[in-house]
């Protein structure tokens, strides 16, 4: 469990879990195996997050643009999400992880939506970590919806991590990342480990966050 100091910090870290397909291709494996390995990496990071001082972890699992991928890959991904929820709910409850989802649900399979709703209800009282999973998500759509409803999209992100060497936001948390620190790493997501999370947080804590103000004068 996190220390009292880490609990006070309560960082909001977001992760674009990129590179599953490239990880599989480099090993001569089907893309679905890369996605399975990506789930294992997510398990590692969820375990490590509370002790690292992270209160909220938001991960980009499936974007609205991902519907353009081959239908068989989309079906594999959605089935994998359902299997993850079925197998992980008990562990999430035991670890005090509250799971919630952002994005559209009307285009997702009914069985998956039912499992999402069930897991949200069962983990509602988790207080060690809030895990937000973006499924069928578009930040642009979220901003438009927020304008119409008058409700801001979500909590500000402190640190955004993107794996596989890509250096862009890809329609992910555009509003929430207005003042986020960005951290890019060459590793593909399936190889991302707790030590990589520690390195990202160390780099984050070494930066001076001014939010548009002047740097503090040296004492």
VEXDREN-2710 file (C-alpha; in Angstrom, 1 decimal):
% VEXDREN-2710
k/r/px/py/pz
1/UNK/0.0/0.0/0.0
2/UNK/1.2/3.6/-0.6
3/UNK/2.8/5.6/2.1
4/UNK/1.0/8.6/3.6
5/UNK/3.4/10.9/1.6
6/UNK/2.6/9.1/-1.7
7/UNK/-1.1/9.1/-0.9
8/UNK/-1.0/12.9/-0.6
9/UNK/0.7/13.3/-4.0
10/UNK/-2.1/11.4/-5.9
11/UNK/-0.7/12.0/-9.4
12/UNK/-2.9/11.4/-12.4
13/UNK/-0.8/9.5/-14.9
14/UNK/-2.0/8.6/-18.4
15/UNK/-0.5/6.0/-20.7
16/UNK/-0.8/5.4/-24.4
17/UNK/-0.1/1.7/-24.6
18/UNK/1.5/1.7/-28.0
19/UNK/3.6/-1.0/-29.8
20/UNK/1.7/-4.2/-29.1
21/UNK/1.6/-5.1/-32.8
22/UNK/5.3/-4.2/-33.3
23/UNK/6.3/-6.3/-30.3
24/UNK/4.5/-9.3/-31.8
25/UNK/5.9/-8.7/-35.3
26/UNK/9.4/-8.6/-34.0
27/UNK/8.9/-12.0/-32.5
28/UNK/7.1/-13.5/-35.5
29/UNK/3.9/-13.8/-33.5
30/UNK/0.3/-12.9/-34.5
31/UNK/-0.8/-9.4/-33.4
32/UNK/-3.2/-10.8/-30.9
33/UNK/-0.2/-12.2/-28.9
34/UNK/1.1/-8.7/-28.7
35/UNK/-2.2/-7.5/-27.3
36/UNK/-2.1/-10.3/-24.8
37/UNK/1.4/-9.3/-23.7
38/UNK/0.1/-5.7/-23.5
39/UNK/-2.5/-6.9/-20.9
40/UNK/0.3/-8.4/-18.9
41/UNK/2.1/-5.1/-18.9
42/UNK/-1.0/-3.3/-17.8
43/UNK/-1.3/-5.8/-14.8
44/UNK/2.3/-4.9/-13.8
45/UNK/1.7/-1.2/-14.0
46/UNK/-1.6/-1.3/-12.1
47/UNK/0.2/-3.2/-9.3
48/UNK/3.0/-0.7/-9.2
49/UNK/1.0/2.5/-9.5
50/UNK/-0.3/3.0/-5.9
51/UNK/3.2/2.6/-4.3
52/UNK/4.5/5.1/-6.9
53/UNK/2.2/7.8/-5.6
54/UNK/-0.3/7.5/-8.5
55/UNK/-3.9/8.1/-7.5
56/UNK/-5.4/7.8/-11.0
57/UNK/-4.2/5.9/-14.0
58/UNK/-5.9/6.4/-17.4
59/UNK/-4.9/4.1/-20.2
60/UNK/-5.7/4.3/-23.9
61/UNK/-7.0/0.8/-24.8
62/UNK/-9.1/1.3/-27.9
63/UNK/-9.6/4.6/-29.8
64/UNK/-12.5/5.5/-32.0
65/UNK/-10.1/5.4/-34.9
66/UNK/-9.2/1.8/-34.1
67/UNK/-12.5/0.7/-35.8
68/UNK/-10.5/1.1/-39.1
69/UNK/-8.4/-1.9/-38.2
70/UNK/-9.1/-5.3/-39.8
71/UNK/-12.4/-6.7/-38.3
72/UNK/-10.7/-9.9/-37.0
73/UNK/-8.2/-7.8/-35.0
74/UNK/-11.0/-5.6/-33.6
75/UNK/-12.9/-8.7/-32.6
76/UNK/-9.8/-10.2/-30.9
77/UNK/-9.2/-7.0/-29.0
78/UNK/-12.8/-6.6/-27.8
79/UNK/-12.9/-10.3/-26.7
80/UNK/-9.6/-9.8/-24.9
81/UNK/-11.0/-6.8/-23.0
82/UNK/-14.0/-9.0/-21.9
83/UNK/-11.7/-11.8/-20.8
84/UNK/-9.5/-9.3/-18.8
85/UNK/-12.5/-8.1/-16.9
86/UNK/-13.8/-11.6/-16.2
87/UNK/-10.4/-12.7/-14.9
88/UNK/-9.2/-9.6/-13.1
89/UNK/-12.2/-8.2/-11.2
90/UNK/-11.5/-10.2/-8.1
91/UNK/-7.8/-9.1/-8.0
92/UNK/-8.9/-5.5/-8.6
93/UNK/-11.2/-5.6/-5.6
94/UNK/-8.5/-7.2/-3.4
95/UNK/-6.0/-4.5/-4.4
96/UNK/-8.4/-1.6/-3.9
97/UNK/-8.5/-0.6/-7.5
98/UNK/-11.6/1.2/-8.7
99/UNK/-12.2/0.6/-12.5
100/UNK/-14.1/3.0/-14.7
101/UNK/-14.4/3.5/-18.4
102/UNK/-14.5/6.5/-20.7
103/UNK/-15.6/6.6/-24.3
104/UNK/-18.7/5.4/-26.2
105/UNK/-20.5/2.2/-25.3
106/UNK/-23.2/2.1/-28.0
107/UNK/-20.9/0.5/-30.6
108/UNK/-19.4/-2.1/-28.3
109/UNK/-20.7/-5.7/-28.0
110/UNK/-23.5/-6.1/-25.4
111/UNK/-21.6/-8.8/-23.5
112/UNK/-18.6/-6.5/-23.1
113/UNK/-20.7/-3.6/-22.0
114/UNK/-22.4/-5.8/-19.4
115/UNK/-19.0/-6.9/-18.1
116/UNK/-17.8/-3.3/-18.0
117/UNK/-20.9/-2.2/-16.0
118/UNK/-20.6/-5.2/-13.6
119/UNK/-16.9/-4.5/-13.0
120/UNK/-17.5/-0.8/-12.4
121/UNK/-20.1/-1.7/-9.8
122/UNK/-18.1/-4.3/-8.0
123/UNK/-14.9/-2.1/-7.8
124/UNK/-16.7/1.1/-6.9
125/UNK/-15.3/1.3/-3.4
126/UNK/-11.7/0.8/-4.3
127/UNK/-9.5/3.6/-2.8
128/UNK/-5.9/2.6/-3.6
129/UNK/-6.1/3.5/-7.3
130/UNK/-8.6/4.7/-9.8
131/UNK/-8.0/2.9/-13.1
132/UNK/-9.7/4.6/-16.1
133/UNK/-9.8/2.7/-19.3
134/UNK/-10.5/4.5/-22.6
135/UNK/-12.6/2.3/-24.9
136/UNK/-14.0/3.5/-28.2
137/UNK/-12.7/6.9/-27.1
138/UNK/-12.1/10.1/-28.9
139/UNK/-10.9/13.2/-27.1
140/UNK/-12.4/15.5/-29.8
141/UNK/-15.8/13.8/-29.3
142/UNK/-15.4/14.1/-25.5
143/UNK/-14.8/17.9/-25.8
144/UNK/-17.8/18.4/-28.0
145/UNK/-19.9/16.4/-25.6
146/UNK/-18.5/18.5/-22.7
147/UNK/-19.4/21.7/-24.5
148/UNK/-23.0/20.5/-25.0
149/UNK/-23.4/19.3/-21.4
150/UNK/-21.4/22.1/-19.7
151/UNK/-19.3/19.4/-17.8
152/UNK/-15.6/19.4/-18.3
153/UNK/-14.2/16.0/-19.6
154/UNK/-12.2/14.8/-16.7
155/UNK/-9.4/15.4/-14.2
156/UNK/-6.2/17.1/-15.3
157/UNK/-3.3/14.8/-16.2
158/UNK/0.0/15.3/-14.5
159/UNK/2.1/13.0/-16.7
160/UNK/1.4/11.4/-20.0
161/UNK/3.5/8.4/-21.0
162/UNK/3.7/7.0/-24.5
163/UNK/5.6/3.9/-25.5
164/UNK/7.1/2.7/-28.8
165/UNK/8.8/6.0/-29.7
166/UNK/5.8/7.7/-31.1
167/UNK/5.5/11.4/-30.0
168/UNK/1.9/12.5/-30.4
169/UNK/-1.3/12.5/-28.4
170/UNK/-3.4/10.7/-31.0
171/UNK/-6.8/12.2/-29.9
172/UNK/-6.3/11.1/-26.3
173/UNK/-7.2/13.3/-23.4
174/UNK/-6.6/16.6/-25.3
175/UNK/-8.4/18.7/-22.7
176/UNK/-7.0/17.0/-19.7
177/UNK/-3.4/17.1/-21.0
178/UNK/-3.3/20.9/-21.4
179/UNK/-0.5/21.2/-18.9
180/UNK/0.6/17.6/-18.7
181/UNK/4.3/16.7/-18.8
182/UNK/5.0/14.4/-21.7
183/UNK/7.3/11.4/-21.5
184/UNK/8.2/9.2/-24.5
185/UNK/10.0/5.9/-24.4
186/UNK/11.3/3.7/-27.2
187/UNK/10.2/0.5/-25.6
188/UNK/7.0/-1.2/-26.9
189/UNK/4.2/-1.4/-24.3
190/UNK/4.5/-5.2/-23.6
191/UNK/8.1/-4.6/-22.4
192/UNK/7.1/-1.6/-20.2
193/UNK/8.0/-2.5/-16.6
194/UNK/7.6/-1.1/-13.1
195/UNK/11.2/0.2/-13.4
196/UNK/10.2/2.1/-16.5
197/UNK/7.3/3.7/-14.6
198/UNK/9.8/4.7/-11.9
199/UNK/12.1/6.3/-14.4
200/UNK/9.2/8.2/-15.9
201/UNK/8.1/9.5/-12.5
202/UNK/11.7/10.4/-11.6
203/UNK/11.9/12.5/-14.8
204/UNK/8.5/14.1/-14.1
205/UNK/9.5/15.1/-10.6
206/UNK/12.7/16.7/-11.8
207/UNK/10.8/19.1/-14.1
208/UNK/9.6/22.5/-13.1
209/UNK/5.9/22.9/-13.7
210/UNK/5.0/26.6/-14.0
211/UNK/1.5/26.4/-15.6
212/UNK/2.2/29.6/-17.5
213/UNK/3.7/31.5/-14.6
214/UNK/7.3/32.6/-14.3
215/UNK/9.9/30.3/-12.8
216/UNK/10.4/30.7/-9.1
217/UNK/13.3/32.9/-8.1
218/UNK/16.2/31.1/-6.5
219/UNK/16.4/31.7/-2.8
END
